[in-house]
Amino acid sequence: MPLPPLNEQRTIASVLRTVKGLRESIENVITSARELKKSLMKHLFTYGSVPVDRADQVPMKKTAVGPVPEHWTTSTLVLYLTRTQYGLSVRGEQSGKYPILRMNALVEGWVLPN
């Protein structure tokens, strides 16, 4: 098996180590961004669109879904639905009037189009 000269092998190894380190750094940034998103969504759905440093100034009330700002109303989703069903017994088509959201379209909290 032919091998490049030792100095070239060292250069290749150095580049590979750098790429591995960058990949790990990017993965850490992505993980941190996901955690930040979770935190911001929790804040948004708990206090509304107020700055984080003003959350303690939002008047809250207790509801069946947990504490929410006093000026929010809560309701039962069924009041707004005309029809619900667990699934379909017909084959989905590639195109049509209404898109069908399948479980395999949900990936890590995101809806991915087919």
C-alpha positions in Angstrom: 0.0 0.0 0.0 1.6 3.3 -1.1 2.0 5.9 1.7 2.6 9.6 1.3 5.8 11.0 2.9 5.8 11.3 6.7 5.6 15.2 6.6 2.5 14.9 4.3 0.9 12.3 6.6 1.4 14.7 9.5 -0.2 17.6 7.5 -3.2 15.3 6.6 -3.6 14.3 10.2 -3.4 17.9 11.4 -6.1 18.9 8.9 -8.3 16.0 10.0 -7.9 16.9 13.6 -8.9 20.5 12.8 -12.0 19.4 10.9 -13.0 17.1 13.7 -12.6 20.0 16.2 -14.6 22.3 14.0 -17.4 19.7 13.7 -17.6 19.3 17.4 -17.7 23.0 17.9 -20.5 23.3 15.4 -22.4 20.5 17.1 -22.0 22.4 20.4 -23.4 25.6 18.8 -26.3 23.7 17.3 -27.1 22.1 20.7 -26.8 25.5 22.4 -29.1 27.1 19.8 -31.7 24.4 20.4 -31.6 24.9 24.1 -31.9 28.7 23.7 -34.9 28.1 21.4 -36.6 25.9 24.0 -36.0 28.5 26.7 -37.3 31.3 24.5 -40.4 29.4 23.5 -41.1 28.5 27.2 -40.8 32.2 28.1 -43.0 33.3 25.1 -45.8 30.8 26.0 -45.5 31.6 29.7 -45.2 35.4 29.8 -46.0 36.6 26.3 -43.9 38.9 24.2 -42.2 40.8 27.0 -38.4 41.1 27.5 -36.9 38.5 29.8 -35.9 41.1 32.4 -39.5 42.2 32.7 -41.2 38.8 33.1 -41.6 39.4 36.9 -43.8 42.4 36.1 -46.4 40.4 34.1 -49.6 39.9 36.1 -50.3 36.2 36.0 -53.3 33.9 36.6 -53.6 30.2 37.2 -55.3 28.1 34.5 -55.8 24.4 33.7 -52.8 24.7 31.4 -50.6 26.4 34.0 -49.9 30.1 34.7 -50.6 32.6 31.9 -50.7 36.4 31.7 -53.9 37.8 33.1 -55.0 39.4 29.8 -54.8 36.0 28.0 -57.9 33.8 27.6 -57.8 30.1 27.5 -60.3 27.8 25.8 -60.9 24.3 24.7 -59.5 23.4 21.3 -62.6 21.4 20.4 -64.6 24.7 20.3 -62.7 25.7 17.2 -62.6 22.3 15.3 -65.1 21.2 12.8 -63.7 17.7 12.5 -61.0 15.5 14.0 -59.8 12.1 13.2 -56.9 9.9 14.3 -55.7 9.0 10.8 -56.7 8.2 7.3 -57.7 4.9 5.7 -56.9 6.1 2.2 -53.6 6.4 0.5 -52.1 9.9 0.4 -51.2 11.5 -2.9 -48.2 13.6 -3.8 -50.4 16.6 -4.6 -53.9 17.8 -3.7 -55.9 20.5 -2.1 -54.8 19.8 1.5 -51.4 18.7 2.6 -51.2 15.7 4.9 -48.8 15.8 7.8 -47.3 12.4 8.5 -45.3 11.4 11.6 -42.1 11.0 9.5 -42.3 14.7 8.5 -41.6 15.6 12.2 -37.9 15.6 12.9 -36.5 17.0 16.1 -39.4 19.4 16.5 -39.4 20.7 12.9 -41.8 19.9 10.2 -39.9 18.9 7.1 -41.7 19.1 3.7 -41.8 16.0 1.6 
